[in-house]
Amino acid sequence: MVTEACKKNHITVNGQVAKPSKEVFPTDKITFRKDQITQIITVLEIPPNRVGAKLVDMYRKDETPAEAFQHLELLKLSKAHYRKTGDGRPTKKDRRDLDEFGNETNDNEAE
């Protein structure tokens, strides 16, 4: 999976596009896009042997801005707001609920 991302030029190391065989060193910054977030990882140290997934965080530092994760949460909420595809046309009750919602916002603006 990572090899394919490298071949498609989706991963950069220190601002340069990385090939799958690119060797990384401590203090290198790795940038990639995952789940609609551009993530930045700094290599703190190279482990002497393979380590389990729980221990990987000891060797890297996540420098992804918090705003990126907040933006992802907003995207998830906005997608939940809309009707699912295949639900068909809104029912009469759905339309009335929308009208009431629109009138509530207009009433608040008048005050």
Backbone as a chain_set.jsonl record, in Angstrom:
{"seq": "MVTEACKKNHITVNGQVAKPSKEVFPTDKITFRKDQITQIITVLEIPPNRVGAKLVDMYRKDETPAEAFQHLELLKLSKAHYRKTGDGRPTKKDRRDLDEFGNETNDNEAE", "coords": {"N": [[0.822, -1.187, 0.0], [1.874, 1.293, 0.866], [4.006, 1.347, -0.852], [2.717, 1.591, -3.308], [1.613, 4.146, -2.972], [3.93, 5.661, -2.894], [4.877, 5.24, -5.492], [2.969, 6.629, -6.871], [3.609, 9.194, -6.297], [2.657, 10.318, -3.871], [3.771, 10.601, -1.411], [6.051, 12.478, 0.469], [9.394, 13.188, 1.462], [11.04, 15.309, 3.467], [10.156, 17.374, 1.794], [10.659, 16.451, -0.775], [9.686, 14.265, -3.397], [9.205, 10.885, -2.612], [10.712, 7.759, -3.349], [9.894, 4.229, -3.336], [12.116, 2.894, -2.25], [13.394, 4.736, -0.697], [15.525, 5.808, 1.854], [15.103, 6.626, 5.227], [16.009, 8.953, 7.789], [16.791, 9.947, 11.196], [15.106, 12.93, 12.22], [13.966, 13.461, 9.751], [11.192, 14.672, 7.851], [8.136, 13.352, 7.055], [5.576, 13.527, 4.75], [2.23, 12.918, 3.996], [-0.979, 12.022, 2.592], [-3.918, 11.102, 4.167], [-7.115, 9.867, 4.72], [-8.362, 12.292, 3.895], [-6.752, 14.171, 5.118], [-3.771, 15.967, 5.336], [-1.007, 14.633, 6.578], [1.759, 15.032, 8.809], [4.734, 13.619, 9.723], [7.438, 13.255, 11.916], [10.535, 11.699, 12.001], [11.906, 10.34, 14.8], [13.758, 8.489, 15.718], [15.465, 5.59, 14.491], [14.351, 2.349, 14.81], [16.191, -0.46, 16.174], [15.422, -3.044, 15.487], [12.591, -4.765, 14.003], [9.481, -3.559, 15.204], [6.481, -3.782, 17.197], [3.154, -2.534, 16.425], [2.205, -0.973, 18.54], [4.466, 0.117, 19.661], [5.537, 1.85, 17.825], [5.03, 4.578, 18.037], [6.971, 5.535, 19.746], [9.114, 6.114, 18.184], [8.477, 8.069, 16.412], [7.068, 11.334, 15.695], [4.039, 12.935, 15.64], [3.139, 15.637, 13.786], [0.92, 16.809, 12.745], [-1.371, 19.414, 12.192], [-3.855, 20.403, 14.602], [-6.135, 21.568, 13.599], [-6.625, 20.271, 11.215], [-7.696, 17.793, 11.935], [-10.003, 18.672, 13.184], [-11.323, 19.768, 11.006], [-11.843, 17.429, 9.577], [-13.707, 16.218, 11.287], [-15.814, 18.04, 11.019], [-16.438, 17.605, 8.343], [-17.42, 14.989, 8.488], [-19.703, 15.403, 10.069], [-21.181, 17.09, 8.394], [-21.743, 15.421, 6.272], [-23.433, 13.608, 7.487], [-25.636, 15.13, 7.855], [-27.054, 15.469, 5.46], [-29.549, 13.89, 3.393], [-29.551, 10.384, 2.824], [-28.435, 8.835, -0.183], [-30.771, 7.361, -2.349], [-32.908, 7.39, -0.686], [-35.1, 8.519, -1.708], [-37.695, 10.903, -2.594], [-38.298, 13.737, -0.414], [-40.606, 13.307, 2.266], [-43.937, 14.5, 3.077], [-43.917, 15.182, 5.765], [-41.143, 15.511, 6.182], [-40.743, 17.787, 4.599], [-42.296, 19.677, 5.972], [-40.886, 19.748, 8.388], [-38.494, 20.862, 7.471], [-39.443, 23.363, 6.623], [-40.29, 24.411, 9.098], [-37.826, 24.53, 10.397], [-36.553, 26.452, 8.815], [-38.199, 28.657, 9.326], [-37.745, 29.029, 12.061], [-35.098, 29.976, 12.131], [-35.442, 32.391, 10.78], [-37.171, 33.713, 12.534], [-35.474, 34.055, 14.73], [-33.634, 35.85, 13.699], [-35.178, 38.117, 13.404], [-35.546, 39.007, 15.968]], "CA": [[0.0, 0.0, 0.0], [2.77, 2.444, 0.918], [4.793, 1.307, -2.087], [1.878, 2.155, -4.37], [1.507, 5.585, -2.735], [5.217, 6.241, -3.313], [4.939, 5.211, -6.953], [2.046, 7.652, -7.371], [4.137, 10.483, -5.817], [1.787, 10.837, -2.822], [4.534, 10.7, -0.172], [7.273, 13.276, 0.349], [10.326, 13.185, 2.587], [11.724, 16.612, 3.478], [9.709, 18.181, 0.664], [10.968, 15.826, -2.053], [8.912, 13.058, -3.647], [9.96, 9.714, -2.175], [10.572, 6.484, -4.033], [9.697, 3.172, -2.33], [13.375, 2.475, -1.626], [13.987, 5.892, -0.012], [15.939, 5.551, 3.221], [14.811, 7.763, 6.091], [16.934, 9.152, 8.893], [16.192, 10.787, 12.251], [14.764, 14.337, 11.914], [13.288, 13.583, 8.458], [9.754, 14.93, 7.904], [7.402, 12.59, 6.051], [4.258, 14.116, 4.525], [1.351, 12.083, 3.181], [-2.396, 12.33, 2.731], [-4.69, 9.941, 4.598], [-8.459, 10.239, 5.185], [-8.579, 13.699, 3.561], [-5.902, 15.008, 5.968], [-2.346, 15.915, 5.03], [-0.351, 14.364, 7.849], [3.202, 15.28, 8.856], [5.372, 12.768, 10.72], [8.872, 13.454, 12.048], [11.23, 10.501, 12.467], [12.747, 10.661, 15.961], [14.838, 7.52, 15.812], [15.237, 4.372, 13.722], [14.462, 1.21, 15.736], [17.225, -1.421, 15.756], [14.746, -4.209, 14.912], [11.161, -4.542, 13.782], [8.732, -3.399, 16.449], [5.037, -3.893, 17.055], [2.454, -1.288, 16.117], [2.046, -0.178, 19.755], [5.739, 0.755, 19.999], [5.976, 2.732, 16.742], [4.931, 5.975, 18.464], [8.198, 5.934, 20.435], [10.12, 6.448, 17.192], [7.994, 9.12, 15.515], [6.302, 12.415, 16.312], [2.989, 13.396, 14.735], [3.087, 17.097, 13.792], [-0.254, 17.219, 11.985], [-2.086, 20.443, 12.945], [-5.135, 19.989, 15.191], [-7.211, 22.079, 12.747], [-6.903, 19.285, 10.175], [-8.598, 16.793, 12.497], [-11.287, 19.343, 13.393], [-11.935, 19.869, 9.677], [-12.355, 16.096, 9.255], [-14.923, 16.025, 12.074], [-16.861, 18.84, 10.389], [-16.836, 16.908, 7.118], [-18.253, 13.849, 8.873], [-20.993, 15.916, 10.515], [-21.928, 17.631, 7.264], [-22.229, 14.297, 5.473], [-24.545, 12.991, 8.22], [-26.779, 16.053, 7.795], [-27.8, 15.293, 4.224], [-30.271, 12.621, 3.227], [-28.784, 9.343, 2.147], [-28.881, 8.59, -1.545], [-31.658, 6.223, -2.433], [-34.037, 7.561, 0.223], [-36.231, 9.021, -2.479], [-38.088, 12.287, -2.363], [-38.687, 14.014, 0.965], [-42.027, 13.135, 2.537], [-44.614, 15.73, 3.485], [-43.425, 15.488, 7.105], [-39.791, 16.051, 6.016], [-40.868, 19.138, 4.076], [-42.778, 20.523, 7.071], [-39.77, 19.931, 9.314], [-37.575, 21.822, 6.854], [-40.076, 24.677, 6.673], [-40.227, 24.875, 10.483], [-36.444, 24.877, 10.668], [-36.296, 27.728, 8.14], [-38.928, 29.714, 10.027], [-37.09, 29.268, 13.348], [-33.934, 30.828, 11.91], [-35.927, 33.716, 10.418], [-37.697, 34.316, 13.75], [-34.343, 34.466, 15.563], [-33.025, 37.03, 13.084], [-36.073, 39.269, 13.586], [-35.443, 39.479, 17.355]], "C": [[0.876, 1.265, 0.0], [3.617, 2.502, -0.35], [4.008, 1.917, -3.237], [1.752, 3.672, -4.218], [2.798, 6.292, -3.151], [5.311, 6.302, -4.83], [4.034, 6.27, -7.577], [2.432, 9.052, -6.914], [3.239, 11.121, -4.751], [2.522, 11.034, -1.506], [5.79, 11.523, -0.439], [8.091, 13.137, 1.625], [11.147, 14.458, 2.474], [11.396, 17.434, 2.236], [10.001, 17.6, -0.704], [10.172, 14.535, -2.193], [9.779, 11.84, -3.346], [9.675, 8.511, -3.063], [10.407, 5.402, -2.962], [10.982, 2.77, -1.607], [14.052, 3.596, -0.842], [14.3, 5.54, 1.442], [15.657, 6.801, 4.051], [15.766, 7.77, 7.275], [16.24, 9.961, 9.984], [16.138, 12.248, 11.81], [14.138, 14.516, 10.528], [11.796, 13.812, 8.68], [9.089, 14.212, 6.736], [6.004, 13.174, 5.959], [3.467, 13.206, 3.598], [-0.091, 12.46, 3.47], [-3.152, 11.049, 3.068], [-6.015, 10.434, 5.161], [-8.721, 11.738, 5.028], [-7.818, 14.647, 4.484], [-4.466, 14.855, 5.498], [-1.613, 15.791, 6.359], [1.149, 14.56, 7.724], [3.771, 14.469, 10.017], [6.861, 13.088, 10.727], [9.485, 12.19, 12.627], [12.138, 10.916, 13.616], [13.973, 9.761, 16.021], [14.473, 6.31, 14.962], [15.381, 3.19, 14.688], [15.501, 0.201, 15.245], [16.633, -2.657, 15.08], [13.308, -3.828, 14.611], [10.468, -4.442, 15.131], [7.239, -3.518, 16.158], [4.411, -2.524, 16.851], [2.319, -0.389, 17.343], [3.311, 0.597, 20.1], [6.217, 1.757, 18.955], [5.972, 4.2, 17.185], [6.162, 6.449, 19.232], [9.234, 6.473, 19.451], [9.684, 7.539, 16.212], [7.22, 10.158, 16.304], [5.311, 12.925, 15.275], [2.868, 14.908, 14.86], [1.934, 17.63, 12.951], [-1.007, 18.269, 12.794], [-3.446, 19.945, 13.431], [-6.304, 20.451, 14.323], [-7.594, 21.069, 11.669], [-7.879, 18.23, 10.683], [-9.971, 17.397, 12.775], [-12.041, 19.47, 12.076], [-12.533, 18.524, 9.266], [-13.647, 15.818, 10.021], [-16.085, 16.814, 11.477], [-17.353, 18.191, 9.104], [-17.753, 15.736, 7.44], [-19.639, 14.309, 9.299], [-21.824, 16.424, 9.345], [-22.482, 16.509, 6.387], [-23.427, 13.636, 6.153], [-25.805, 13.845, 8.12], [-27.658, 15.79, 6.578], [-28.498, 13.94, 4.19], [-29.38, 11.638, 2.485], [-29.317, 9.165, 0.732], [-29.735, 7.336, -1.557], [-32.845, 6.326, -1.491], [-35.265, 8.087, -0.5], [-36.537, 10.473, -2.15], [-38.427, 12.497, -0.898], [-40.196, 13.824, 1.127], [-42.626, 14.474, 2.936], [-44.127, 16.153, 4.876], [-42.01, 16.088, 7.03], [-39.849, 17.5, 5.538], [-41.327, 20.097, 5.175], [-41.675, 20.785, 8.086], [-38.766, 20.937, 8.765], [-38.144, 23.233, 6.895], [-40.016, 25.253, 8.087], [-38.807, 25.297, 10.84], [-36.094, 26.22, 10.039], [-36.991, 28.881, 8.834], [-38.301, 30.028, 11.376], [-35.894, 30.185, 13.174], [-34.363, 32.24, 11.536], [-36.496, 34.433, 11.633], [-36.577, 34.822, 14.65], [-33.675, 35.707, 15.004], [-33.866, 38.277, 13.32], [-35.93, 39.847, 14.989], [-34.241, 40.285, 17.581]], "O": [[0.639, 2.19, -0.777], [3.908, 3.585, -0.859], [4.557, 2.667, -4.044], [1.779, 4.402, -5.209], [2.757, 7.395, -3.697], [5.77, 7.297, -5.389], [4.298, 6.75, -8.68], [1.673, 9.999, -7.117], [3.08, 12.342, -4.734], [1.949, 11.586, -0.567], [6.497, 11.309, -1.424], [7.547, 12.988, 2.719], [11.865, 14.658, 1.494], [12.266, 18.113, 1.69], [9.626, 18.201, -1.711], [10.001, 13.797, -1.223], [10.934, 11.766, -3.766], [8.537, 8.28, -3.473], [10.745, 5.632, -1.8], [10.926, 2.343, -0.454], [15.175, 3.421, -0.369], [13.441, 5.038, 2.168], [15.946, 7.914, 3.613], [16.262, 6.727, 7.701], [15.214, 10.591, 9.729], [17.028, 12.728, 11.109], [13.806, 15.644, 10.164], [11.2, 13.225, 9.583], [9.436, 14.435, 5.576], [5.317, 13.304, 6.972], [3.96, 12.778, 2.555], [-0.388, 13.127, 4.461], [-3.049, 10.046, 2.362], [-6.03, 11.336, 5.999], [-9.248, 12.375, 5.94], [-8.2, 15.809, 4.619], [-3.995, 13.738, 5.287], [-1.599, 16.723, 7.163], [1.739, 14.292, 6.677], [3.335, 14.619, 11.158], [7.481, 13.182, 9.667], [9.005, 11.669, 13.634], [13.035, 11.741, 13.438], [15.077, 10.208, 16.333], [13.292, 6.039, 14.741], [16.426, 3.042, 15.321], [15.675, 0.027, 14.039], [17.264, -3.252, 14.206], [12.863, -2.722, 14.92], [10.818, -5.146, 16.079], [6.8, -3.373, 15.017], [5.045, -1.492, 17.073], [2.319, 0.834, 17.208], [3.237, 1.63, 20.766], [7.21, 2.448, 19.181], [6.823, 4.977, 16.753], [6.375, 7.655, 19.357], [10.137, 7.21, 19.847], [10.426, 7.891, 15.296], [6.775, 9.91, 17.424], [5.695, 13.3, 14.168], [2.529, 15.411, 15.931], [1.97, 18.773, 12.496], [-1.266, 18.048, 13.977], [-4.106, 19.161, 12.75], [-7.352, 19.805, 14.306], [-8.751, 21.012, 11.253], [-8.783, 17.816, 9.958], [-10.989, 16.722, 12.622], [-13.259, 19.299, 12.035], [-13.61, 18.481, 8.672], [-14.583, 15.243, 9.464], [-17.212, 16.321, 11.431], [-18.547, 18.221, 8.807], [-18.746, 15.512, 6.748], [-20.64, 13.689, 8.939], [-23.036, 16.213, 9.306], [-23.569, 16.639, 5.823], [-24.337, 13.158, 5.476], [-26.916, 13.338, 8.282], [-28.882, 15.882, 6.668], [-28.097, 12.987, 4.859], [-28.57, 12.014, 1.638], [-30.512, 9.327, 0.486], [-29.447, 6.368, -0.853], [-33.707, 5.446, -1.489], [-36.361, 8.091, 0.061], [-35.746, 11.17, -1.514], [-38.801, 11.55, -0.206], [-40.968, 14.146, 0.223], [-41.91, 15.46, 3.111], [-43.946, 17.343, 5.136], [-41.71, 17.056, 7.729], [-39.092, 18.345, 6.016], [-40.803, 21.204, 5.292], [-41.537, 21.9, 8.588], [-38.248, 21.769, 9.509], [-37.42, 24.191, 7.169], [-39.727, 26.436, 8.265], [-38.609, 26.31, 11.51], [-35.414, 27.037, 10.659], [-36.433, 29.974, 8.923], [-38.318, 31.182, 11.802], [-35.689, 31.087, 13.987], [-33.708, 33.202, 11.939], [-36.327, 35.646, 11.76], [-36.698, 35.883, 15.262], [-33.192, 36.541, 15.771], [-33.325, 39.378, 13.424], [-36.162, 41.039, 15.193], [-34.013, 40.754, 18.696]]}, "num_chains": 1, "name": "protein.A"}
